[in-house]
Amino acid sequence: MTGEQTRWMEATELHQRFLSGELSPVQACEEALWAIEEQEPQVNAFVAVYPERALEQARASERRYAQAASLGPADGVPTSIKDQFVTRGEPALRGSLLEDEGRLWAEDSPAVGRLRAGGAVFLGRTTVPEFAWKGTTDSRRHGVTTNPWSTGATAGGSSGGSAAAVAGGMGTWSIGTDGGGSVRIPAAFTGTVALKPTRGRIPLWPSSPYGTLSHAGPMTRSVADAATLLDLVGVPDPRDGTHLAAASLASAGLGDGVAGLRVAYSPALGWDDQVAVDPEVAAHVARAVEVLADAGAEVTEVDPPVGDRATIERAFRLLWFTGAGAVVGAYGAGALDVIDPGLAEQIRRYADSSAADYLAAAAVRSELSRAVGVWHAGYDVLVCPTMPTPAFDARQQAPPGWPDPLWTSWCPFTWPFNMTEQPALSVPCGFTSAGLPVGLQIIGPRHEDALVMRAGQAFQQVTDWHRKHPDS
């Protein structure tokens, strides 16, 4: 390990110090690999680590900096990739015993390709629950991923390995997927930053069977890094026919603050009588809202028109688990007997859904999008808890005492915004008395990713929660 503690530096700082010659990408890579070696037995964040390849990439980056030929802000930055993305020359196991370890992909997914072209140092692939189906990260293939803040607690899911890697200094940043909260749930549980951008902002290939519920998103330790990473990977790719046209930079106007910004604060999305928000979580989120008000935001406590929770949750579950059925069905007869029993149960439950059922669920989704979109004409951003509880026992599938163990029940503040395709950012806003992180969620209208990032940056400019780490 180096004496510089590069593993806790943001990518923006690493890039500047690589440019000045104060630090080398090789130093940063070596320290990240050291952190992986030290923590991996307890945390289990990685499916595979490639130290020799990573060091070779770091040395190539070092030569570029020495020749004043940097490829940009990702050059030399230690990076991990969620095992849901395909990467040239590697398998994508997706947490499943159904996947063939010998199947090596011939090309990169769009985000991975952009990172490779930018000179990122690829440390390895991070863990995921089977086919990214739930809000915790455990699988028959790779075991349980835990939380660097408390290795008895879950890191969340489905991008739990990526979040644990970033939180533990096992790489500076990562890229994850989010179909119902999968970058934001683990960000809240691990004290990191994650953005689910507007759907289509980051192109996806191969296409997701979860359809337009599925997004890709940056996972970092700061909003500034998340904006940098989004700018890098949020570039149109011809393999994704649903991608958006080239968008304005997420980092544009990042430091403009929130003075005059119309902020809607909703403690529980109007579902207070149905969702038991942990008192410590509620208190930290309320204080975070005060921080935004003190910075000049015009805060109004008001609930968005998300409608009846049971109705939209039924619609989401049908859309989600019919998609999961399509994933597993491609592996043929007998696949349901091999996969996670919880996933198999839900696939069987929705197996008889008709086209009419699917269209009815899509109509619920469309109306939710319309109602919230119109409502946003009066509010620039919405803020609420990312999660109603802090991280819980990694051996469990739900918080203690939760009435319904299925993940959609205890993640009620994340998946609605996959239905609407809005940008949603999770930033750390405090810690419970047990030392577990709490997340604040900032949601904006579709296509207003830069506005969401700006609000998050304003919060981080006057707080230091994002600078905390398990060694501090």
C-alpha positions as CSV (number, residue, x, y, z in Angstrom):
1,M,0.0,0.0,0.0
2,T,1.2,3.5,-0.8
3,G,1.5,6.2,1.8
4,E,-0.8,8.5,-0.2
5,Q,-4.1,6.7,0.5
6,T,-5.0,7.0,-3.1
7,R,-7.9,4.5,-2.6
8,W,-9.9,7.2,-0.9
9,M,-9.3,9.9,-3.5
10,E,-11.9,10.9,-6.0
11,A,-11.2,10.3,-9.7
12,T,-11.1,14.0,-10.4
13,E,-8.3,14.4,-7.8
14,L,-6.4,11.3,-9.1
15,H,-6.5,12.7,-12.6
16,Q,-5.1,16.1,-11.6
17,R,-2.3,14.5,-9.6
18,F,-1.5,12.1,-12.4
19,L,-1.2,15.1,-14.7
20,S,1.1,16.9,-12.3
21,G,3.2,13.8,-11.8
22,E,2.6,13.8,-8.0
23,L,1.1,10.3,-8.3
24,S,1.3,7.5,-10.7
25,P,-1.6,5.3,-12.0
26,V,0.5,2.3,-10.9
27,Q,0.5,3.5,-7.3
28,A,-3.3,3.9,-7.4
29,C,-3.7,0.4,-9.0
30,E,-1.4,-1.2,-6.5
31,E,-3.3,0.3,-3.5
32,A,-6.7,-0.7,-4.9
33,L,-5.4,-4.3,-5.4
34,W,-4.1,-4.3,-1.8
35,A,-7.5,-3.2,-0.6
36,I,-9.1,-6.0,-2.5
37,E,-6.7,-8.5,-1.1
38,E,-7.3,-7.3,2.5
39,Q,-11.1,-7.0,2.4
40,E,-12.3,-9.6,-0.1
41,P,-12.4,-12.5,2.3
42,Q,-14.9,-10.7,4.5
43,V,-16.8,-8.5,1.9
44,N,-16.9,-10.8,-1.2
45,A,-17.4,-7.9,-3.7
46,F,-15.7,-9.4,-6.7
47,V,-16.5,-12.3,-9.0
48,A,-13.0,-12.1,-10.6
49,V,-9.9,-9.8,-10.1
50,Y,-7.3,-9.4,-12.8
51,P,-4.2,-8.0,-11.1
52,E,-1.7,-8.6,-13.8
53,R,-3.9,-7.1,-16.5
54,A,-4.7,-4.1,-14.2
55,L,-1.1,-3.4,-13.6
56,E,-0.3,-3.6,-17.3
57,Q,-3.1,-1.1,-18.0
58,A,-1.8,1.2,-15.2
59,R,1.7,1.1,-16.6
60,A,0.4,2.0,-20.0
61,S,-1.5,4.9,-18.4
62,E,1.6,6.0,-16.6
63,R,3.5,6.2,-19.9
64,R,0.7,8.3,-21.5
65,Y,0.8,10.8,-18.6
66,A,4.6,11.0,-18.9
67,Q,4.2,11.9,-22.5
68,A,1.4,14.5,-21.9
69,A,-1.0,12.2,-23.8
70,S,-3.7,11.5,-21.3
71,L,-6.9,10.1,-22.6
72,G,-9.0,12.1,-20.2
73,P,-10.4,12.0,-16.7
74,A,-10.8,8.2,-16.6
75,D,-7.2,7.5,-17.6
76,G,-5.5,5.4,-15.0
77,V,-8.5,5.4,-12.6
78,P,-9.0,2.0,-10.8
79,T,-12.4,0.8,-12.0
80,S,-14.7,-2.2,-11.4
81,I,-17.5,-3.4,-13.6
82,K,-20.7,-5.1,-12.5
83,D,-20.9,-8.6,-13.7
84,Q,-24.1,-7.8,-15.6
85,F,-22.1,-6.0,-18.3
86,V,-20.3,-7.9,-21.1
87,T,-16.6,-7.3,-21.4
88,R,-14.4,-8.3,-24.3
89,G,-12.5,-11.5,-23.6
90,E,-14.3,-12.3,-20.3
91,P,-17.4,-14.2,-19.3
92,A,-20.5,-12.5,-17.8
93,L,-21.7,-14.9,-15.2
94,R,-24.5,-12.7,-13.8
95,G,-24.5,-14.6,-10.5
96,S,-26.0,-17.7,-12.1
97,L,-25.0,-21.3,-12.3
98,L,-26.8,-21.3,-15.7
99,E,-24.1,-19.2,-17.3
100,D,-21.1,-20.8,-19.0
101,E,-17.7,-19.7,-17.6
102,G,-16.1,-20.6,-20.9
103,R,-18.3,-18.2,-23.0
104,L,-16.0,-15.2,-23.6
105,W,-17.6,-12.2,-25.1
106,A,-16.2,-10.8,-28.4
107,E,-16.9,-7.1,-27.7
108,D,-17.6,-4.7,-24.9
109,S,-20.9,-3.3,-23.8
110,P,-21.2,0.4,-24.6
111,A,-20.2,1.7,-21.1
112,V,-17.3,-0.7,-20.8
113,G,-16.1,0.3,-24.2
114,R,-16.2,3.9,-23.4
115,L,-14.2,3.3,-20.2
116,R,-11.7,1.2,-22.0
117,A,-11.2,3.9,-24.7
118,G,-10.8,6.4,-21.8
119,G,-7.9,4.5,-20.4
120,A,-9.6,3.2,-17.2
121,V,-7.8,0.5,-15.3
122,F,-10.1,-2.6,-15.0
123,L,-9.6,-4.3,-11.7
124,G,-12.3,-6.9,-12.1
125,R,-15.9,-7.8,-12.1
126,T,-18.3,-7.3,-9.2
127,T,-20.9,-9.5,-7.7
128,V,-24.6,-9.5,-8.5
129,P,-27.6,-11.5,-7.3
130,E,-28.8,-14.0,-10.0
131,F,-29.7,-12.0,-13.1
132,A,-29.8,-8.8,-10.9
133,W,-33.3,-9.7,-9.7
134,K,-33.4,-8.4,-6.2
135,G,-32.3,-5.7,-3.6
136,T,-29.6,-7.8,-1.8
137,T,-26.5,-9.4,-3.3
138,D,-26.2,-13.1,-2.8
139,S,-26.2,-16.0,-5.2
140,R,-25.7,-19.7,-5.3
141,R,-22.8,-19.2,-7.6
142,H,-20.8,-16.5,-5.6
143,G,-22.2,-16.4,-2.1
144,V,-23.1,-13.4,0.0
145,T,-21.7,-9.9,-0.5
146,T,-21.4,-7.8,2.7
147,N,-21.0,-4.2,3.7
148,P,-17.6,-2.6,4.3
149,W,-19.2,-0.5,7.1
150,S,-20.3,-3.7,8.9
151,T,-19.5,-7.0,7.4
152,G,-22.5,-8.6,9.1
153,A,-24.8,-6.3,7.1
154,T,-25.9,-6.4,3.4
155,A,-24.4,-4.1,0.8
156,G,-27.8,-4.0,-0.9
157,G,-28.4,-5.0,-4.5
158,S,-28.4,-5.7,-7.2
159,S,-25.2,-3.7,-7.7
160,G,-24.0,-4.6,-4.3
161,G,-20.6,-5.8,-5.3
162,S,-19.9,-2.5,-7.1
163,A,-21.1,-0.4,-4.1
164,A,-19.1,-2.5,-1.6
165,A,-16.0,-2.1,-3.8
166,V,-16.3,1.7,-4.0
167,A,-17.2,2.0,-0.3
168,G,-14.2,-0.1,0.7
169,G,-11.7,1.7,-1.5
170,M,-11.4,-1.3,-3.7
171,G,-11.3,0.9,-6.8
172,T,-12.3,4.5,-7.2
173,W,-15.6,4.0,-9.1
174,S,-17.8,1.5,-10.8
175,I,-20.6,1.1,-13.3
176,G,-23.8,-0.6,-12.4
177,T,-27.3,-1.3,-13.6
178,D,-30.6,-0.2,-12.1
179,G,-34.0,-1.8,-12.9
180,G,-35.7,-1.0,-9.7
181,G,-33.1,0.7,-7.5
182,S,-30.1,-1.4,-8.1
183,V,-27.5,1.3,-8.0
184,R,-29.4,3.5,-5.4
185,I,-30.2,0.8,-2.9
186,P,-26.6,-0.3,-2.3
187,A,-25.4,3.4,-2.5
188,A,-27.7,4.2,0.4
189,F,-26.6,1.2,2.4
190,T,-22.8,1.8,1.8
191,G,-22.5,5.6,2.0
192,T,-21.7,6.0,-1.6
193,V,-23.1,8.0,-4.5
194,A,-25.1,6.5,-7.4
195,L,-27.2,7.9,-10.2
196,K,-30.0,6.2,-12.2
197,P,-30.0,8.6,-15.1
198,T,-32.9,9.3,-17.5
199,R,-33.6,6.0,-19.3
200,G,-31.5,5.9,-22.5
201,R,-28.9,8.4,-21.2
202,I,-26.4,5.5,-21.0
203,P,-26.9,3.0,-23.9
204,L,-27.3,-0.7,-23.1
205,W,-26.2,-3.7,-25.1
206,P,-27.1,-6.5,-25.0
207,S,-30.6,-5.2,-24.4
208,S,-32.2,-6.0,-21.1
209,P,-35.2,-8.3,-20.9
210,Y,-36.5,-6.0,-18.2
211,G,-37.1,-3.5,-21.0
212,T,-37.1,0.2,-20.3
213,L,-37.2,-0.4,-16.6
214,S,-33.5,-1.1,-16.8
215,H,-30.9,1.7,-16.7
216,A,-27.1,1.9,-16.3
217,G,-25.6,4.3,-13.8
218,P,-22.3,5.6,-12.3
219,M,-21.3,4.5,-8.8
220,T,-18.8,6.7,-7.1
221,R,-17.9,8.4,-3.8
222,S,-18.8,12.0,-5.0
223,V,-21.4,13.7,-7.2
224,A,-18.5,15.3,-9.1
225,D,-17.2,11.9,-10.0
226,A,-20.6,10.6,-10.9
227,A,-21.1,13.5,-13.3
228,T,-17.7,12.9,-14.9
229,L,-18.4,9.2,-15.3
230,L,-21.9,9.9,-16.7
231,D,-20.4,12.3,-19.3
232,L,-17.9,9.6,-20.3
233,V,-20.3,6.7,-20.7
234,G,-23.5,8.6,-21.7
235,V,-22.7,8.7,-25.4
236,P,-25.0,7.2,-28.1
237,D,-24.2,3.8,-29.4
238,P,-25.8,2.3,-32.5
239,R,-26.3,-1.1,-30.8
240,D,-29.0,0.4,-28.5
241,G,-31.9,1.7,-30.6
242,T,-33.6,3.3,-27.5
243,H,-30.7,5.5,-26.6
244,L,-31.2,9.2,-26.4
245,A,-29.5,11.7,-28.7
246,A,-26.3,13.2,-27.4
247,A,-27.2,15.1,-24.2
248,S,-25.7,18.1,-22.5
249,L,-22.9,17.4,-20.1
250,A,-24.0,16.4,-16.6
251,S,-21.0,18.3,-15.2
252,A,-22.2,21.6,-16.9
253,G,-23.3,24.0,-14.2
254,L,-22.5,21.5,-11.5
255,G,-21.4,24.2,-9.0
256,D,-24.3,26.6,-9.7
257,G,-25.9,25.8,-6.3
258,V,-29.6,25.5,-5.4
259,A,-30.5,29.2,-4.7
260,G,-34.1,29.6,-5.9
261,L,-34.5,25.9,-6.8
262,R,-38.0,24.6,-6.1
263,V,-37.5,21.5,-3.9
264,A,-40.4,19.2,-3.0
265,Y,-39.7,17.3,0.2
266,S,-41.7,14.1,0.7
267,P,-40.9,12.0,3.8
268,A,-42.4,8.8,2.4
269,L,-43.9,9.6,-1.0
270,G,-47.3,9.9,0.6
271,W,-47.3,6.3,1.8
272,D,-46.6,7.2,5.5
273,D,-49.4,4.8,6.7
274,Q,-47.9,1.9,4.7
275,V,-44.1,2.3,4.9
276,A,-42.3,2.3,8.3
277,V,-39.4,4.7,7.8
278,D,-36.8,4.1,10.4
279,P,-36.7,7.2,12.8
280,E,-33.0,7.7,12.4
281,V,-33.3,7.6,8.6
282,A,-36.2,10.1,8.7
283,A,-34.2,12.4,11.0
284,H,-31.1,12.5,8.8
285,V,-33.2,13.1,5.6
286,A,-35.0,15.9,7.3
287,R,-31.7,17.5,8.3
288,A,-30.4,17.1,4.8
289,V,-33.5,19.0,3.5
290,E,-32.7,21.8,6.0
291,V,-29.2,21.9,4.5
292,L,-30.7,22.5,1.0
293,A,-33.0,25.2,2.4
294,D,-30.1,26.9,4.1
295,A,-28.3,26.9,0.7
296,G,-31.1,28.9,-0.8
297,A,-33.6,26.2,-2.1
298,E,-37.3,26.9,-1.8
299,V,-38.4,23.8,0.1
300,T,-42.1,22.7,0.2
301,E,-43.2,19.6,2.1
302,V,-45.5,17.9,-0.4
303,D,-46.1,14.4,-1.8
304,P,-45.9,13.6,-5.5
305,P,-48.9,12.2,-7.2
306,V,-47.7,8.6,-7.3
307,G,-51.1,7.1,-6.6
308,D,-52.0,3.9,-4.8
309,R,-48.9,2.0,-3.8
310,A,-50.5,-1.4,-4.1
311,T,-51.6,-0.7,-7.7
312,I,-48.3,0.5,-9.0
313,E,-46.4,-2.1,-7.1
314,R,-48.5,-4.9,-8.7
315,A,-47.8,-3.3,-12.1
316,F,-44.1,-3.1,-11.5
317,R,-43.9,-6.7,-10.2
318,L,-45.7,-8.0,-13.3
319,L,-43.4,-6.1,-15.7
320,W,-40.3,-7.1,-13.7
321,F,-41.0,-10.8,-13.2
322,T,-42.3,-11.5,-16.7
323,G,-39.0,-10.0,-17.8
324,A,-37.1,-12.3,-15.4
325,G,-39.1,-15.2,-16.8
326,A,-37.9,-14.4,-20.3
327,V,-34.3,-14.3,-19.0
328,V,-34.5,-17.8,-17.4
329,G,-36.7,-19.3,-20.0
330,A,-33.9,-18.9,-22.6
331,Y,-31.9,-21.5,-20.7
332,G,-34.5,-24.2,-21.4
333,A,-36.4,-26.8,-19.4
334,G,-35.1,-27.4,-15.9
335,A,-33.6,-23.9,-15.4
336,L,-36.1,-23.0,-12.7
337,D,-34.8,-25.9,-10.6
338,V,-31.3,-24.5,-10.7
339,I,-31.8,-20.8,-10.0
340,D,-32.4,-18.8,-6.7
341,P,-35.6,-20.3,-5.2
342,G,-37.0,-16.9,-4.5
343,L,-36.6,-15.9,-8.2
344,A,-38.1,-19.2,-9.3
345,E,-41.1,-18.6,-7.1
346,Q,-41.8,-15.2,-8.6
347,I,-41.3,-16.4,-12.2
348,R,-43.8,-19.2,-11.6
349,R,-46.2,-16.7,-10.0
350,Y,-46.3,-14.5,-13.1
351,A,-45.9,-17.3,-15.7
352,D,-49.5,-17.2,-16.7
353,S,-49.7,-13.5,-17.3
354,S,-51.3,-12.6,-20.5
355,A,-50.6,-9.9,-23.1
356,A,-53.6,-8.1,-21.8
357,D,-52.1,-8.2,-18.2
358,Y,-48.9,-6.8,-19.5
359,L,-50.6,-4.0,-21.3
360,A,-52.6,-3.1,-18.3
361,A,-49.5,-2.9,-16.2
362,A,-47.9,-0.7,-18.9
363,A,-50.9,1.5,-18.8
364,V,-50.5,2.0,-15.0
365,R,-46.9,2.9,-15.7
366,S,-47.8,5.4,-18.4
367,E,-50.3,7.1,-16.1
368,L,-47.8,7.4,-13.3
369,S,-45.3,8.9,-15.7
370,R,-47.9,11.4,-16.9
371,A,-49.0,12.5,-13.5
372,V,-45.5,12.9,-12.1
373,G,-44.3,14.7,-15.2
374,V,-47.1,17.2,-15.0
375,W,-46.5,17.7,-11.3
376,H,-42.9,18.5,-11.9
377,A,-43.9,21.7,-13.7
378,G,-44.2,23.1,-10.2
379,Y,-41.1,21.6,-8.7
380,D,-37.6,21.4,-10.0
381,V,-36.6,18.4,-7.9
382,L,-38.2,15.9,-5.4
383,V,-36.2,14.7,-2.4
384,C,-37.1,11.7,-0.1
385,P,-35.2,8.9,1.6
386,T,-33.5,6.5,-0.8
387,M,-34.3,3.6,1.5
388,P,-36.7,3.5,4.5
389,T,-34.2,1.5,6.6
390,P,-30.5,1.2,7.0
391,A,-28.7,-2.0,5.9
392,F,-29.8,-5.2,7.7
393,D,-28.4,-8.6,8.3
394,A,-26.6,-9.9,5.1
395,R,-28.1,-13.4,5.7
396,Q,-31.7,-12.0,5.5
397,Q,-33.8,-11.0,2.5
398,A,-35.6,-8.1,4.2
399,P,-35.3,-5.8,7.2
400,P,-36.3,-7.4,10.5
401,G,-40.1,-7.4,11.0
402,W,-40.9,-6.3,7.5
403,P,-44.3,-7.6,6.6
404,D,-43.4,-8.7,3.0
405,P,-39.9,-10.2,2.3
406,L,-40.0,-9.5,-1.4
407,W,-37.6,-6.7,-2.2
408,T,-40.1,-4.4,-3.9
409,S,-41.9,-4.1,-0.6
410,W,-38.9,-2.7,1.3
411,C,-37.5,-0.6,-1.6
412,P,-40.7,1.5,-2.1
413,F,-38.9,4.7,-2.9
414,T,-36.7,3.5,-5.7
415,W,-38.6,1.4,-8.3
416,P,-41.4,4.0,-8.9
417,F,-38.7,6.2,-10.7
418,N,-37.7,3.3,-13.0
419,M,-41.4,3.2,-14.0
420,T,-41.2,6.9,-14.8
421,E,-37.7,6.8,-16.3
422,Q,-36.7,9.9,-14.3
423,P,-33.1,10.6,-13.1
424,A,-32.7,9.7,-9.5
425,L,-29.5,10.3,-7.4
426,S,-28.6,8.8,-4.0
427,V,-26.1,10.7,-1.8
428,P,-25.0,9.9,1.7
429,C,-26.6,12.1,4.4
430,G,-25.7,10.7,7.7
431,F,-25.1,7.6,9.8
432,T,-27.3,5.7,12.3
433,S,-26.2,5.2,15.9
434,A,-25.0,1.8,14.8
435,G,-22.7,3.4,12.3
436,L,-24.7,2.5,9.2
437,P,-25.0,5.0,6.3
438,V,-28.3,6.8,5.3
439,G,-29.1,7.9,1.8
440,L,-30.9,11.0,0.5
441,Q,-32.6,10.6,-2.9
442,I,-32.9,13.5,-5.3
443,I,-35.2,13.0,-8.3
444,G,-35.7,15.3,-11.3
445,P,-37.9,15.4,-14.4
446,R,-36.9,13.3,-17.3
447,H,-33.8,14.6,-19.1
448,E,-32.9,16.9,-16.2
449,D,-29.9,14.8,-15.1
450,A,-27.6,17.9,-14.8
451,L,-30.1,19.6,-12.5
452,V,-30.3,16.5,-10.2
453,M,-26.5,16.4,-10.1
454,R,-26.3,20.1,-9.4
455,A,-28.6,19.7,-6.3
456,G,-26.5,16.8,-5.1
457,Q,-23.3,18.8,-5.6
458,A,-24.7,21.7,-3.6
459,F,-25.4,19.3,-0.7
460,Q,-22.0,17.8,-0.9
461,Q,-20.3,21.3,-1.0
462,V,-21.5,22.0,2.6
463,T,-21.4,18.5,4.1
464,D,-18.7,15.8,4.3
465,W,-20.7,12.6,4.6
466,H,-19.3,11.5,1.2
467,R,-15.8,11.9,2.6
468,K,-16.3,9.3,5.3
469,H,-15.0,5.9,4.8
470,P,-14.8,2.7,6.9
471,D,-11.2,3.4,7.9
472,S,-11.9,7.0,9.1
